[in-house]
Amino acid sequence: MSHAIADGTQVNNSIVRLVKDDITDLEVNAFVFYAQHDLSLGSGFGTSIATRGGPSVQKELDELGPLKTTEAVVTAAGKMKADFIVHAVGPRFQEDGIEPLLYETMVNTLKAVEEKGIERVAFPAMGAGYYGILPDVSAKVMTQALKEHLSGQTCIKEVVICVLDTPQFNSFKAPVEALGK
C-alpha cells in the first residue's frame, strides 16, 4: 500500500481509513462495488470480481437485478477474501441531481451493510473514475453520509475508503481526516 492514513479517523465507535489499494483484495468482511443497473459484472473491478470470485457471484446477481439508481444488494463474494459484496447502483456521468442521488446510494448501501451485520466494509470512491463523478464530489458526499451514519447506532467497526490513484487519495484525505472533528 503506497498511501494510507495510518491510524484512521475515529467517528463515534468506528474507524474510517483511507488507502490506495485494490479493493477486491482487502481483508474486510465486505466491499462495495459501484454496479451497473443490470448487475452484470462488466469491465474494471467487475472483471476482477467475476474472475476472482468465480461464476457464483454473477449467478446470484442474475436473480437480484435489475436495480434502480440508489439501490443496493448484497451477494456472497465467492472465492474472494471478503465474505460479501455490496452492489450499489449510483448516479453516473452528468446525471441531474448527482449529489442527492449519491447520498441516497450511500444511505441504502449502509443499510444493506447493517442488515448483514457487516463490521468491516470497504468503499471505492463512489462513482469517481469510469462513471465521471468528480473525486471531490464523491469525497464530500461519502464522508457526509458516513459521518451521519457512524454517529448513530451501528455494527460497523471499520470503514476503509479504497481509492485507485493519488488524485483520488488527495481528494479524500482532508474530508476523511475531518470526520473525527
C-alpha positions in Angstrom: 0.0 0.0 0.0 1.7 3.2 -1.1 -0.6 5.7 0.6 -2.7 5.4 3.8 -3.9 7.5 6.7 -2.1 5.3 9.2 -4.4 5.1 12.2 -7.6 6.2 10.6 -10.1 8.7 11.9 -12.3 7.9 14.8 -16.1 8.5 14.3 -18.0 7.6 17.4 -17.2 3.8 17.9 -15.9 3.3 14.3 -12.7 3.9 12.5 -12.5 5.3 8.9 -9.3 4.6 7.0 -8.2 5.9 3.6 -6.0 3.6 1.5 -4.8 3.4 -2.1 -5.1 -0.3 -3.0 -7.1 -3.0 -4.9 -10.5 -3.1 -3.1 -11.1 -6.6 -4.3 -8.0 -7.8 -2.4 -8.6 -6.2 1.0 -9.0 -8.1 4.2 -12.6 -6.9 5.0 -15.9 -8.6 5.6 -17.4 -6.9 2.6 -16.6 -4.4 -0.1 -18.8 -2.2 -2.2 -18.9 -2.4 -6.0 -20.4 0.5 -7.9 -22.6 -1.6 -10.1 -24.5 -1.3 -13.4 -28.3 -1.3 -13.3 -28.4 -4.8 -14.8 -25.9 -6.1 -12.2 -23.6 -7.5 -14.9 -20.0 -7.8 -13.9 -18.6 -5.9 -16.9 -15.3 -4.2 -17.1 -12.8 -2.9 -14.4 -13.4 -4.3 -11.0 -16.4 -6.2 -12.4 -13.9 -8.3 -14.3 -11.8 -8.8 -11.1 -14.9 -9.9 -9.2 -16.0 -12.3 -11.9 -12.5 -13.8 -12.2 -11.5 -14.0 -8.6 -14.9 -14.6 -7.1 -16.0 -17.3 -9.7 -19.3 -17.7 -11.5 -21.4 -18.0 -8.3 -21.3 -14.2 -7.9 -22.8 -13.4 -11.3 -25.3 -16.3 -10.9 -26.5 -14.7 -7.6 -26.7 -11.3 -9.2 -28.8 -12.6 -12.1 -31.6 -13.4 -9.6 -31.4 -9.9 -8.0 -31.4 -7.4 -10.8 -32.1 -5.1 -12.4 -31.8 -2.3 -9.8 -32.8 1.3 -9.9 -30.3 4.1 -9.2 -29.6 4.4 -5.5 -30.5 0.7 -4.7 -28.0 -1.8 -3.2 -28.0 -5.5 -2.8 -25.6 -7.9 -1.1 -24.2 -11.1 -2.5 -21.6 -13.7 -1.3 -18.1 -12.9 -2.6 -17.4 -16.4 -3.9 -13.8 -17.3 -3.6 -12.6 -13.8 -2.6 -11.1 -12.8 0.7 -14.2 -10.8 1.6 -17.4 -12.7 2.6 -19.8 -10.3 0.9 -20.0 -7.8 -1.9 -22.5 -4.9 -1.7 -23.5 -4.0 -5.2 -24.6 -0.3 -5.2 -26.1 1.4 -8.3 -25.4 5.0 -8.0 -25.6 8.0 -10.3 -23.3 8.3 -13.3 -21.8 10.8 -15.7 -23.7 14.1 -15.9 -27.0 12.9 -14.4 -29.2 15.6 -12.8 -29.0 15.7 -9.0 -25.8 13.7 -8.7 -25.1 14.7 -5.1 -28.6 13.8 -3.6 -28.6 10.6 -5.6 -25.1 9.7 -4.5 -26.1 10.4 -0.9 -29.2 8.2 -1.2 -27.0 5.5 -2.7 -24.7 5.7 0.3 -27.6 5.6 2.8 -29.0 2.5 1.0 -25.6 0.9 0.9 -25.0 1.4 4.6 -28.5 0.0 5.4 -27.6 -3.1 3.4 -24.3 -3.4 5.3 -26.2 -3.1 8.6 -28.8 -5.7 7.6 -26.0 -8.2 7.1 -24.2 -7.3 10.4 -21.0 -6.4 8.5 -18.3 -4.9 10.8 -15.5 -4.2 8.3 -16.5 -2.7 4.9 -14.5 -1.1 2.1 -15.9 1.6 -0.2 -14.5 2.7 -3.5 -14.5 6.4 -4.4 -18.2 6.1 -5.2 -18.8 7.0 -8.9 -15.4 8.5 -9.4 -13.4 7.3 -12.3 -15.3 5.5 -15.0 -18.7 6.9 -14.1 -17.5 10.5 -14.2 -18.3 11.8 -10.7 -15.6 14.2 -9.7 -13.5 12.8 -6.8 -14.1 15.9 -4.7 -17.9 15.5 -5.1 -17.6 11.8 -4.2 -15.5 12.6 -1.2 -17.8 15.3 0.1 -21.0 13.2 -0.2 -19.4 9.9 1.0 -17.9 11.5 4.1 -21.2 13.4 4.9 -23.2 10.1 4.7 -20.6 8.2 6.7 -20.4 10.8 9.5 -24.2 10.8 9.9 -24.4 7.0 9.8 -21.5 6.3 12.1 -22.6 8.9 14.6 -25.6 6.7 15.5 -26.0 3.1 16.5 -24.1 0.9 14.1 -22.5 -2.6 13.9 -19.8 -1.1 11.6 -16.4 -1.0 13.4 -14.2 -0.1 10.4 -14.8 1.6 7.1 -12.0 1.6 4.5 -12.2 4.1 1.7 -10.1 2.5 -1.0 -9.1 4.7 -3.9 -7.4 3.9 -7.2 -4.8 6.7 -7.6 -3.1 9.6 -6.0 -5.5 12.3 -7.3 -8.4 10.4 -5.7 -6.4 9.9 -2.5 -5.7 13.7 -2.4 -9.4 14.5 -2.8 -10.4 12.2 0.1 -7.6 12.9 2.5 -8.9 16.2 4.1 -12.6 15.1 4.2 -11.6 11.8 5.9 -9.4 13.5 8.4 -12.2 16.0 9.2 -14.6 13.2 10.0 -13.2 13.0 13.6 -13.6 16.7 14.3 
